Amino acid sequence: MPKFAGDLHTHSLASGHAYSTISEMAGAAAKKGLAYLGLTEHGPNLPSAPHIYYFGNLKVIPPQIQGVNILKGVEANIISPAGELDLPNSLLENLDWVLVGYHPDAGFGGGSVETNTQAMIKAVTNPYVDALVHPGNPIFPVDYEAVVKACAEHGKAIEINNASLTVVRTGSRPNCTRIATLAARYKVKVILSSDAHYADDVGKLDAAYELATSCGIADEQIVNLTVRGIEEFLVSRGKKPRVDSTTPAV
């Protein structure tokens, strides 16, 4: 497996069901040579997630910790068939990195394939959303081709979640395989993420990379494979790269 430049979907103690501090997560990223860490706590509708005020106060977190560039963001919840999210746009627009996805017990239990698909696509069209996470969750079945095409059309990335292939969301692999195959076909940008809830899991992307490459996803499609890939994607999303002058642009 190649050396990745970033892990863009992780959780600290603030998410309520994770087990490491922000400093511990950053330290693990530094130890593994990552240039970027996405700090993406769960949106406030998920039980035990931080209050909405947490996301308004992320400015107190430094842009670099232990030499790792921190993308201060959220894993927001899709909470209605209309694709509403559990953070308002007035907060989303000030975050470095916005992920969205479905979670049980977050306000929308899912519906038909058509309803789930429409809600997910509507969320993808939100101008402040950067990437769609673990869309292969079998609890929320969707039309994968329609969702992947929407990500391609709106310049959003789609995730292959390492944890979905190893420890959580049982039954995701066939769906993730379908999504990865479609991502390769439509040349959509992809993030490979650990979804780490414990520091030692930061940067664990082996299963996701194996699946991605086996389905034909090219390295140049993978946003977080290189610093340049992350920088270019951030610029495409109208955001400023967070790399400091000491980070090699590989």
C-alpha positions as a Python dict, from the first residue, in 0.01 Angstrom:
ca = {
    (1, 'M'): (0, 0, 0),
    (2, 'P'): (130, 350, -78),
    (3, 'K'): (197, 609, 187),
    (4, 'F'): (-107, 834, 218),
    (5, 'A'): (-89, 1208, 282),
    (6, 'G'): (-400, 1235, 496),
    (7, 'D'): (-684, 1070, 678),
    (8, 'L'): (-984, 1296, 631),
    (9, 'H'): (-1251, 1129, 846),
    (10, 'T'): (-1173, 1076, 1215),
    (11, 'H'): (-1333, 1130, 1557),
    (12, 'S'): (-1206, 1238, 1898),
    (13, 'L'): (-1358, 1207, 2245),
    (14, 'A'): (-1592, 1492, 2154),
    (15, 'S'): (-1802, 1256, 1942),
    (16, 'G'): (-1906, 1078, 2261),
    (17, 'H'): (-1840, 721, 2147),
    (18, 'A'): (-1475, 770, 2049),
    (19, 'Y'): (-1181, 719, 2280),
    (20, 'S'): (-888, 955, 2211),
    (21, 'T'): (-823, 1325, 2253),
    (22, 'I'): (-758, 1561, 1964),
    (23, 'S'): (-390, 1575, 2063),
    (24, 'E'): (-371, 1196, 2067),
    (25, 'M'): (-532, 1175, 1723),
    (26, 'A'): (-291, 1435, 1585),
    (27, 'G'): (2, 1258, 1747),
    (28, 'A'): (-97, 932, 1581),
    (29, 'A'): (-123, 1110, 1246),
    (30, 'A'): (221, 1265, 1296),
    (31, 'K'): (372, 927, 1389),
    (32, 'K'): (236, 781, 1066),
    (33, 'G'): (370, 1068, 856),
    (34, 'L'): (35, 1217, 759),
    (35, 'A'): (27, 1579, 647),
    (36, 'Y'): (-348, 1621, 702),
    (37, 'L'): (-599, 1503, 960),
    (38, 'G'): (-971, 1559, 913),
    (39, 'L'): (-1125, 1622, 1255),
    (40, 'T'): (-1488, 1543, 1178),
    (41, 'E'): (-1698, 1500, 1490),
    (42, 'H'): (-2051, 1371, 1451),
    (43, 'G'): (-2323, 1630, 1399),
    (44, 'P'): (-2535, 1720, 1702),
    (45, 'N'): (-2837, 1504, 1617),
    (46, 'L'): (-2647, 1184, 1690),
    (47, 'P'): (-2679, 1074, 2054),
    (48, 'S'): (-2372, 1179, 2258),
    (49, 'A'): (-2241, 1404, 1979),
    (50, 'P'): (-2118, 1755, 2066),
    (51, 'H'): (-2358, 2046, 2097),
    (52, 'I'): (-2395, 2281, 1803),
    (53, 'Y'): (-2182, 2535, 1993),
    (54, 'Y'): (-1884, 2301, 1959),
    (55, 'F'): (-1871, 2357, 1585),
    (56, 'G'): (-1892, 2732, 1621),
    (57, 'N'): (-1592, 2728, 1855),
    (58, 'L'): (-1355, 2514, 1646),
    (59, 'K'): (-1156, 2828, 1574),
    (60, 'V'): (-977, 2771, 1907),
    (61, 'I'): (-815, 2454, 1766),
    (62, 'P'): (-479, 2546, 1605),
    (63, 'P'): (-439, 2488, 1231),
    (64, 'Q'): (-142, 2257, 1295),
    (65, 'I'): (-88, 2018, 1584),
    (66, 'Q'): (242, 1830, 1612),
    (67, 'G'): (317, 1929, 1253),
    (68, 'V'): (-11, 1787, 1118),
    (69, 'N'): (-251, 2016, 935),
    (70, 'I'): (-593, 1993, 1095),
    (71, 'L'): (-906, 2023, 883),
    (72, 'K'): (-1167, 2133, 1136),
    (73, 'G'): (-1498, 1994, 1022),
    (74, 'V'): (-1803, 1780, 1084),
    (75, 'E'): (-1964, 1454, 983),
    (76, 'A'): (-2312, 1600, 952),
    (77, 'N'): (-2624, 1387, 957),
    (78, 'I'): (-2887, 1378, 686),
    (79, 'I'): (-3199, 1426, 895),
    (80, 'S'): (-3494, 1442, 655),
    (81, 'P'): (-3618, 1318, 317),
    (82, 'A'): (-3542, 1670, 189),
    (83, 'G'): (-3173, 1618, 258),
    (84, 'E'): (-3156, 1863, 550),
    (85, 'L'): (-2846, 1850, 769),
    (86, 'D'): (-2813, 1890, 1144),
    (87, 'L'): (-2589, 2195, 1119),
    (88, 'P'): (-2707, 2519, 954),
    (89, 'N'): (-2527, 2657, 652),
    (90, 'S'): (-2418, 2954, 862),
    (91, 'L'): (-2187, 2714, 1051),
    (92, 'L'): (-2101, 2483, 763),
    (93, 'E'): (-1964, 2769, 555),
    (94, 'N'): (-1699, 2842, 820),
    (95, 'L'): (-1569, 2485, 851),
    (96, 'D'): (-1263, 2354, 670),
    (97, 'W'): (-1418, 2021, 580),
    (98, 'V'): (-1780, 1900, 565),
    (99, 'L'): (-1876, 1534, 540),
    (100, 'V'): (-2235, 1410, 526),
    (101, 'G'): (-2395, 1073, 569),
    (102, 'Y'): (-2671, 865, 721),
    (103, 'H'): (-2671, 740, 1080),
    (104, 'P'): (-2943, 556, 1271),
    (105, 'D'): (-3101, 748, 1560),
    (106, 'A'): (-3007, 1085, 1412),
    (107, 'G'): (-3352, 1203, 1314),
    (108, 'F'): (-3415, 1017, 988),
    (109, 'G'): (-3454, 642, 999),
    (110, 'G'): (-3457, 601, 624),
    (111, 'G'): (-3728, 503, 384),
    (112, 'S'): (-3758, 353, 40),
    (113, 'V'): (-3463, 338, -197),
    (114, 'E'): (-3616, 630, -384),
    (115, 'T'): (-3660, 842, -69),
    (116, 'N'): (-3312, 764, 61),
    (117, 'T'): (-3159, 840, -277),
    (118, 'Q'): (-3339, 1171, -316),
    (119, 'A'): (-3238, 1282, 33),
    (120, 'M'): (-2874, 1185, -21),
    (121, 'I'): (-2855, 1361, -358),
    (122, 'K'): (-3015, 1671, -210),
    (123, 'A'): (-2752, 1673, 65),
    (124, 'V'): (-2477, 1638, -196),
    (125, 'T'): (-2605, 1950, -371),
    (126, 'N'): (-2553, 2160, -58),
    (127, 'P'): (-2273, 2400, -161),
    (128, 'Y'): (-2087, 2355, 168),
    (129, 'V'): (-2070, 1975, 154),
    (130, 'D'): (-1734, 1833, 44),
    (131, 'A'): (-1780, 1456, 56),
    (132, 'L'): (-2037, 1183, 108),
    (133, 'V'): (-1940, 919, 365),
    (134, 'H'): (-2010, 546, 398),
    (135, 'P'): (-2289, 549, 137),
    (136, 'G'): (-2278, 169, 127),
    (137, 'N'): (-2446, 133, 467),
    (138, 'P'): (-2709, -138, 405),
    (139, 'I'): (-2944, 18, 661),
    (140, 'F'): (-3002, 302, 413),
    (141, 'P'): (-3028, 147, 65),
    (142, 'V'): (-2991, 390, -224),
    (143, 'D'): (-2956, 395, -602),
    (144, 'Y'): (-2577, 388, -609),
    (145, 'E'): (-2541, 492, -970),
    (146, 'A'): (-2760, 798, -919),
    (147, 'V'): (-2564, 897, -608),
    (148, 'V'): (-2222, 852, -769),
    (149, 'K'): (-2333, 1051, -1073),
    (150, 'A'): (-2457, 1329, -845),
    (151, 'C'): (-2117, 1345, -672),
    (152, 'A'): (-1945, 1366, -1009),
    (153, 'E'): (-2184, 1636, -1133),
    (154, 'H'): (-2143, 1854, -825),
    (155, 'G'): (-1769, 1806, -773),
    (156, 'K'): (-1806, 1619, -444),
    (157, 'A'): (-1596, 1324, -330),
    (158, 'I'): (-1739, 989, -231),
    (159, 'E'): (-1589, 779, 46),
    (160, 'I'): (-1471, 423, 70),
    (161, 'N'): (-1476, 372, 444),
    (162, 'N'): (-1215, 132, 581),
    (163, 'A'): (-1414, 70, 900),
    (164, 'S'): (-1719, -34, 695),
    (165, 'L'): (-1505, -311, 548),
    (166, 'T'): (-1355, -426, 878),
    (167, 'V'): (-1537, -344, 1203),
    (168, 'V'): (-1875, -170, 1157),
    (169, 'R'): (-2179, -152, 927),
    (170, 'T'): (-2192, -525, 863),
    (171, 'G'): (-2297, -609, 510),
    (172, 'S'): (-2143, -300, 351),
    (173, 'R'): (-1882, -470, 134),
    (174, 'P'): (-2103, -564, -166),
    (175, 'N'): (-2246, -212, -171),
    (176, 'C'): (-1900, -54, -136),
    (177, 'T'): (-1777, -268, -422),
    (178, 'R'): (-2062, -144, -640),
    (179, 'I'): (-1993, 216, -541),
    (180, 'A'): (-1620, 182, -612),
    (181, 'T'): (-1689, 29, -953),
    (182, 'L'): (-1921, 318, -1039),
    (183, 'A'): (-1670, 572, -906),
    (184, 'A'): (-1410, 429, -1143),
    (185, 'R'): (-1654, 445, -1434),
    (186, 'Y'): (-1761, 805, -1372),
    (187, 'K'): (-1414, 928, -1265),
    (188, 'V'): (-1552, 1074, -942),
    (189, 'K'): (-1308, 1186, -674),
    (190, 'V'): (-1273, 941, -386),
    (191, 'I'): (-1153, 969, -28),
    (192, 'L'): (-1030, 660, 155),
    (193, 'S'): (-1092, 705, 526),
    (194, 'S'): (-1026, 518, 848),
    (195, 'D'): (-1329, 664, 1029),
    (196, 'A'): (-1101, 622, 1331),
    (197, 'H'): (-1260, 648, 1675),
    (198, 'Y'): (-933, 557, 1848),
    (199, 'A'): (-588, 703, 1783),
    (200, 'D'): (-421, 377, 1679),
    (201, 'D'): (-667, 346, 1390),
    (202, 'V'): (-571, 678, 1229),
    (203, 'G'): (-436, 612, 881),
    (204, 'K'): (-563, 254, 859),
    (205, 'L'): (-670, 249, 494),
    (206, 'D'): (-552, -92, 372),
    (207, 'A'): (-891, -253, 311),
    (208, 'A'): (-1029, 59, 143),
    (209, 'Y'): (-728, 89, -88),
    (210, 'E'): (-742, -278, -180),
    (211, 'L'): (-1110, -248, -269),
    (212, 'A'): (-1060, 77, -461),
    (213, 'T'): (-779, -56, -678),
    (214, 'S'): (-952, -388, -739),
    (215, 'C'): (-1251, -196, -876),
    (216, 'G'): (-1042, 14, -1114),
    (217, 'I'): (-1015, 341, -922),
    (218, 'A'): (-700, 518, -1040),
    (219, 'D'): (-455, 669, -792),
    (220, 'E'): (-520, 1015, -935),
    (221, 'Q'): (-886, 986, -831),
    (222, 'I'): (-794, 935, -465),
    (223, 'V'): (-796, 1277, -300),
    (224, 'N'): (-593, 1191, 9),
    (225, 'L'): (-321, 985, -154),
    (226, 'T'): (-94, 1290, -196),
    (227, 'V'): (-62, 1637, -48),
    (228, 'R'): (-113, 1779, -394),
    (229, 'G'): (-434, 1581, -433),
    (230, 'I'): (-571, 1720, -106),
    (231, 'E'): (-464, 2075, -192),
    (232, 'E'): (-618, 2061, -538),
    (233, 'F'): (-945, 1925, -406),
    (234, 'L'): (-964, 2193, -137),
    (235, 'V'): (-904, 2460, -402),
    (236, 'S'): (-1174, 2305, -623),
    (237, 'R'): (-1411, 2340, -327),
    (238, 'G'): (-1322, 2709, -287),
    (239, 'K'): (-1111, 2645, 22),
    (240, 'K'): (-758, 2739, 116),
    (241, 'P'): (-503, 2458, 147),
    (242, 'R'): (-377, 2418, 501),
    (243, 'V'): (-28, 2289, 425),
    (244, 'D'): (253, 2478, 595),
    (245, 'S'): (582, 2562, 428),
    (246, 'T'): (759, 2257, 570),
    (247, 'T'): (525, 2000, 418),
    (248, 'P'): (653, 1841, 96),
    (249, 'A'): (412, 1880, -196),
    (250, 'V'): (422, 1519, -314),
}
